[in-house]
Amino acid sequence: MKKKKIVIALGHEALGTTLPKQKEAIKKTAKAVADFIRDDYQVVITHSNGPQVGMIHTAMNEFCRLYPEYSKTPMAVCSAMSQGYIGYDLQNAIRTELLSRGIYRTVSTVLTQVEVSPYDEALYRPTKIIGRVMTKEEAEEEEHKGNHVTEVEGGYRRIVAAPKPIDIVEIDAIKALSDVDQVVIACGGGGIPVFAQGYKLQGASAIIEKDLAAGKLAQLLDADRLVFLTGVDKVCYNYGREDEKALDMMTTSEAEEFLEQGQFEEGTMKPKIEAAIDFIGDSAIKSVLITKLNKDEETISGGMGTLIKK
């Protein structure tokens, strides 16, 4: 019997924000991932990288400021660095947890490039703040290079666009590894954004919304379920209001209606709901679970969460 395939998207809380916190958080996350493997799922994992890629970008910019003879590090390279070191911690923690249960699976991290369109309207409306706080002079220098900046408390910071993912370059490798029952970590941080220029791939100065990339990954793998491990137990209707209501289940039609009502915030719940709708499509079998990692019991929240189906 063919195993069910599941894509697990790890949010910030499942990873931590600093190197020591990441190692501790991932130990607990590995237990939740191992539960799915124990239950005989084929597991593919993707993850966020916001704090990590911001740290790398800031560090590399500061290095180049102190040592001008070195060239600055492009955003695509910073994304690749974050995939590498998060994947390193994740695959070792998951491998350790599996072996402690007597389960042998190879765990592999695939450095993943995700194609975006050079004509995506988001490229003309950058919204994602990255990097360190700059002086006015430094900000003007960035603008002179063609980059975008925004004023923040204490100075200026760079902002980059968040184009939508249209394809995953290494999807065949991810499929091949998954089909032989390896645990695969891929599309970290939304993937390394690239433009396809003939046979050449050119890194884009952008960030891909990690939830949309997770949806695209699940869609291309023809997964049975997509799980978002996030910071809340359930999706809420009228979030933050007196009549807030936690949702146990939601149909894709209801999700589309809630999106039209503006129920979900940009950059938090909205991209998860959009990814869920796109992934499920017309399928009566596929589903999406949005839930929280239970830090105390080191498990998924007992099937609580919000389940989305057609």
Secondary structure as a PSIPRED ss2 file (coil, helix, strand):
# PSIPRED VFORMAT (PSIPRED V4.0)

   1 M C   1.000  0.000  0.000
   2 K C   1.000  0.000  0.000
   3 K C   1.000  0.000  0.000
   4 K C   1.000  0.000  0.000
   5 K E   0.000  0.000  1.000
   6 I E   0.000  0.000  1.000
   7 V E   0.000  0.000  1.000
   8 I E   0.000  0.000  1.000
   9 A E   0.000  0.000  1.000
  10 L E   0.000  0.000  1.000
  11 G C   1.000  0.000  0.000
  12 H H   0.000  1.000  0.000
  13 E H   0.000  1.000  0.000
  14 A H   0.000  1.000  0.000
  15 L C   1.000  0.000  0.000
  16 G C   1.000  0.000  0.000
  17 T C   1.000  0.000  0.000
  18 T C   1.000  0.000  0.000
  19 L H   0.000  1.000  0.000
  20 P H   0.000  1.000  0.000
  21 K H   0.000  1.000  0.000
  22 Q H   0.000  1.000  0.000
  23 K H   0.000  1.000  0.000
  24 E H   0.000  1.000  0.000
  25 A H   0.000  1.000  0.000
  26 I H   0.000  1.000  0.000
  27 K H   0.000  1.000  0.000
  28 K H   0.000  1.000  0.000
  29 T H   0.000  1.000  0.000
  30 A H   0.000  1.000  0.000
  31 K H   0.000  1.000  0.000
  32 A H   0.000  1.000  0.000
  33 V H   0.000  1.000  0.000
  34 A H   0.000  1.000  0.000
  35 D H   0.000  1.000  0.000
  36 F H   0.000  1.000  0.000
  37 I H   0.000  1.000  0.000
  38 R H   0.000  1.000  0.000
  39 D C   1.000  0.000  0.000
  40 D C   1.000  0.000  0.000
  41 Y C   1.000  0.000  0.000
  42 Q E   0.000  0.000  1.000
  43 V E   0.000  0.000  1.000
  44 V E   0.000  0.000  1.000
  45 I E   0.000  0.000  1.000
  46 T E   0.000  0.000  1.000
  47 H E   0.000  0.000  1.000
  48 S C   1.000  0.000  0.000
  49 N C   1.000  0.000  0.000
  50 G H   0.000  1.000  0.000
  51 P H   0.000  1.000  0.000
  52 Q H   0.000  1.000  0.000
  53 V H   0.000  1.000  0.000
  54 G H   0.000  1.000  0.000
  55 M H   0.000  1.000  0.000
  56 I H   0.000  1.000  0.000
  57 H H   0.000  1.000  0.000
  58 T H   0.000  1.000  0.000
  59 A H   0.000  1.000  0.000
  60 M H   0.000  1.000  0.000
  61 N H   0.000  1.000  0.000
  62 E H   0.000  1.000  0.000
  63 F H   0.000  1.000  0.000
  64 C H   0.000  1.000  0.000
  65 R H   0.000  1.000  0.000
  66 L H   0.000  1.000  0.000
  67 Y C   1.000  0.000  0.000
  68 P C   1.000  0.000  0.000
  69 E C   1.000  0.000  0.000
  70 Y C   1.000  0.000  0.000
  71 S C   1.000  0.000  0.000
  72 K C   1.000  0.000  0.000
  73 T C   1.000  0.000  0.000
  74 P C   1.000  0.000  0.000
  75 M H   0.000  1.000  0.000
  76 A H   0.000  1.000  0.000
  77 V H   0.000  1.000  0.000
  78 C H   0.000  1.000  0.000
  79 S H   0.000  1.000  0.000
  80 A H   0.000  1.000  0.000
  81 M H   0.000  1.000  0.000
  82 S H   0.000  1.000  0.000
  83 Q H   0.000  1.000  0.000
  84 G H   0.000  1.000  0.000
  85 Y H   0.000  1.000  0.000
  86 I H   0.000  1.000  0.000
  87 G H   0.000  1.000  0.000
  88 Y H   0.000  1.000  0.000
  89 D H   0.000  1.000  0.000
  90 L H   0.000  1.000  0.000
  91 Q H   0.000  1.000  0.000
  92 N H   0.000  1.000  0.000
  93 A H   0.000  1.000  0.000
  94 I H   0.000  1.000  0.000
  95 R H   0.000  1.000  0.000
  96 T H   0.000  1.000  0.000
  97 E H   0.000  1.000  0.000
  98 L H   0.000  1.000  0.000
  99 L H   0.000  1.000  0.000
 100 S H   0.000  1.000  0.000
 101 R C   1.000  0.000  0.000
 102 G C   1.000  0.000  0.000
 103 I C   1.000  0.000  0.000
 104 Y C   1.000  0.000  0.000
 105 R C   1.000  0.000  0.000
 106 T C   1.000  0.000  0.000
 107 V E   0.000  0.000  1.000
 108 S E   0.000  0.000  1.000
 109 T E   0.000  0.000  1.000
 110 V C   1.000  0.000  0.000
 111 L C   1.000  0.000  0.000
 112 T C   1.000  0.000  0.000
 113 Q E   0.000  0.000  1.000
 114 V E   0.000  0.000  1.000
 115 E E   0.000  0.000  1.000
 116 V E   0.000  0.000  1.000
 117 S C   1.000  0.000  0.000
 118 P C   1.000  0.000  0.000
 119 Y C   1.000  0.000  0.000
 120 D C   1.000  0.000  0.000
 121 E H   0.000  1.000  0.000
 122 A H   0.000  1.000  0.000
 123 L H   0.000  1.000  0.000
 124 Y H   0.000  1.000  0.000
 125 R C   1.000  0.000  0.000
 126 P C   1.000  0.000  0.000
 127 T C   1.000  0.000  0.000
 128 K E   0.000  0.000  1.000
 129 I E   0.000  0.000  1.000
 130 I E   0.000  0.000  1.000
 131 G E   0.000  0.000  1.000
 132 R E   0.000  0.000  1.000
 133 V E   0.000  0.000  1.000
 134 M E   0.000  0.000  1.000
 135 T C   1.000  0.000  0.000
 136 K H   0.000  1.000  0.000
 137 E H   0.000  1.000  0.000
 138 E H   0.000  1.000  0.000
 139 A H   0.000  1.000  0.000
 140 E H   0.000  1.000  0.000
 141 E H   0.000  1.000  0.000
 142 E H   0.000  1.000  0.000
 143 E H   0.000  1.000  0.000
 144 H H   0.000  1.000  0.000
 145 K C   1.000  0.000  0.000
 146 G C   1.000  0.000  0.000
 147 N C   1.000  0.000  0.000
 148 H E   0.000  0.000  1.000
 149 V E   0.000  0.000  1.000
 150 T E   0.000  0.000  1.000
 151 E E   0.000  0.000  1.000
 152 V E   0.000  0.000  1.000
 153 E C   1.000  0.000  0.000
 154 G C   1.000  0.000  0.000
 155 G E   0.000  0.000  1.000
 156 Y E   0.000  0.000  1.000
 157 R E   0.000  0.000  1.000
 158 R E   0.000  0.000  1.000
 159 I E   0.000  0.000  1.000
 160 V E   0.000  0.000  1.000
 161 A E   0.000  0.000  1.000
 162 A C   1.000  0.000  0.000
 163 P C   1.000  0.000  0.000
 164 K C   1.000  0.000  0.000
 165 P E   0.000  0.000  1.000
 166 I E   0.000  0.000  1.000
 167 D E   0.000  0.000  1.000
 168 I E   0.000  0.000  1.000
 169 V C   1.000  0.000  0.000
 170 E C   1.000  0.000  0.000
 171 I H   0.000  1.000  0.000
 172 D H   0.000  1.000  0.000
 173 A H   0.000  1.000  0.000
 174 I H   0.000  1.000  0.000
 175 K H   0.000  1.000  0.000
 176 A H   0.000  1.000  0.000
 177 L H   0.000  1.000  0.000
 178 S H   0.000  1.000  0.000
 179 D H   0.000  1.000  0.000
 180 V C   1.000  0.000  0.000
 181 D C   1.000  0.000  0.000
 182 Q C   1.000  0.000  0.000
 183 V E   0.000  0.000  1.000
 184 V E   0.000  0.000  1.000
 185 I E   0.000  0.000  1.000
 186 A C   1.000  0.000  0.000
 187 C C   1.000  0.000  0.000
 188 G H   0.000  1.000  0.000
 189 G H   0.000  1.000  0.000
 190 G H   0.000  1.000  0.000
 191 G C   1.000  0.000  0.000
 192 I E   0.000  0.000  1.000
 193 P E   0.000  0.000  1.000
 194 V E   0.000  0.000  1.000
 195 F E   0.000  0.000  1.000
 196 A E   0.000  0.000  1.000
 197 Q E   0.000  0.000  1.000
 198 G C   1.000  0.000  0.000
 199 Y C   1.000  0.000  0.000
 200 K E   0.000  0.000  1.000
 201 L E   0.000  0.000  1.000
 202 Q E   0.000  0.000  1.000
 203 G E   0.000  0.000  1.000
 204 A C   1.000  0.000  0.000
 205 S C   1.000  0.000  0.000
 206 A E   0.000  0.000  1.000
 207 I C   1.000  0.000  0.000
 208 I C   1.000  0.000  0.000
 209 E C   1.000  0.000  0.000
 210 K H   0.000  1.000  0.000
 211 D H   0.000  1.000  0.000
 212 L H   0.000  1.000  0.000
 213 A H   0.000  1.000  0.000
 214 A H   0.000  1.000  0.000
 215 G H   0.000  1.000  0.000
 216 K H   0.000  1.000  0.000
 217 L H   0.000  1.000  0.000
 218 A H   0.000  1.000  0.000
 219 Q H   0.000  1.000  0.000
 220 L H   0.000  1.000  0.000
 221 L C   1.000  0.000  0.000
 222 D C   1.000  0.000  0.000
 223 A C   1.000  0.000  0.000
 224 D C   1.000  0.000  0.000
 225 R E   0.000  0.000  1.000
 226 L E   0.000  0.000  1.000
 227 V E   0.000  0.000  1.000
 228 F E   0.000  0.000  1.000
 229 L E   0.000  0.000  1.000
 230 T E   0.000  0.000  1.000
 231 G C   1.000  0.000  0.000
 232 V C   1.000  0.000  0.000
 233 D C   1.000  0.000  0.000
 234 K C   1.000  0.000  0.000
 235 V E   0.000  0.000  1.000
 236 C E   0.000  0.000  1.000
 237 Y E   0.000  0.000  1.000
 238 N C   1.000  0.000  0.000
 239 Y C   1.000  0.000  0.000
 240 G C   1.000  0.000  0.000
 241 R C   1.000  0.000  0.000
 242 E C   1.000  0.000  0.000
 243 D C   1.000  0.000  0.000
 244 E C   1.000  0.000  0.000
 245 K E   0.000  0.000  1.000
 246 A E   0.000  0.000  1.000
 247 L E   0.000  0.000  1.000
 248 D C   1.000  0.000  0.000
 249 M E   0.000  0.000  1.000
 250 M E   0.000  0.000  1.000
 251 T E   0.000  0.000  1.000
 252 T H   0.000  1.000  0.000
 253 S H   0.000  1.000  0.000
 254 E H   0.000  1.000  0.000
 255 A H   0.000  1.000  0.000
 256 E H   0.000  1.000  0.000
 257 E H   0.000  1.000  0.000
 258 F H   0.000  1.000  0.000
 259 L H   0.000  1.000  0.000
 260 E H   0.000  1.000  0.000
 261 Q C   1.000  0.000  0.000
 262 G C   1.000  0.000  0.000
 263 Q C   1.000  0.000  0.000
 264 F C   1.000  0.000  0.000
 265 E C   1.000  0.000  0.000
 266 E C   1.000  0.000  0.000
 267 G C   1.000  0.000  0.000
 268 T C   1.000  0.000  0.000
 269 M C   1.000  0.000  0.000
 270 K H   0.000  1.000  0.000
 271 P H   0.000  1.000  0.000
 272 K H   0.000  1.000  0.000
 273 I H   0.000  1.000  0.000
 274 E H   0.000  1.000  0.000
 275 A H   0.000  1.000  0.000
 276 A H   0.000  1.000  0.000
 277 I H   0.000  1.000  0.000
 278 D H   0.000  1.000  0.000
 279 F H   0.000  1.000  0.000
 280 I H   0.000  1.000  0.000
 281 G C   1.000  0.000  0.000
 282 D C   1.000  0.000  0.000
 283 S C   1.000  0.000  0.000
 284 A C   1.000  0.000  0.000
 285 I C   1.000  0.000  0.000
 286 K C   1.000  0.000  0.000
 287 S E   0.000  0.000  1.000
 288 V E   0.000  0.000  1.000
 289 L E   0.000  0.000  1.000
 290 I E   0.000  0.000  1.000
 291 T E   0.000  0.000  1.000
 292 K E   0.000  0.000  1.000
 293 L E   0.000  0.000  1.000
 294 N E   0.000  0.000  1.000
 295 K C   1.000  0.000  0.000
 296 D C   1.000  0.000  0.000
 297 E C   1.000  0.000  0.000
 298 E C   1.000  0.000  0.000
 299 T E   0.000  0.000  1.000
 300 I E   0.000  0.000  1.000
 301 S C   1.000  0.000  0.000
 302 G C   1.000  0.000  0.000
 303 G C   1.000  0.000  0.000
 304 M C   1.000  0.000  0.000
 305 G C   1.000  0.000  0.000
 306 T E   0.000  0.000  1.000
 307 L E   0.000  0.000  1.000
 308 I E   0.000  0.000  1.000
 309 K E   0.000  0.000  1.000
 310 K C   1.000  0.000  0.000
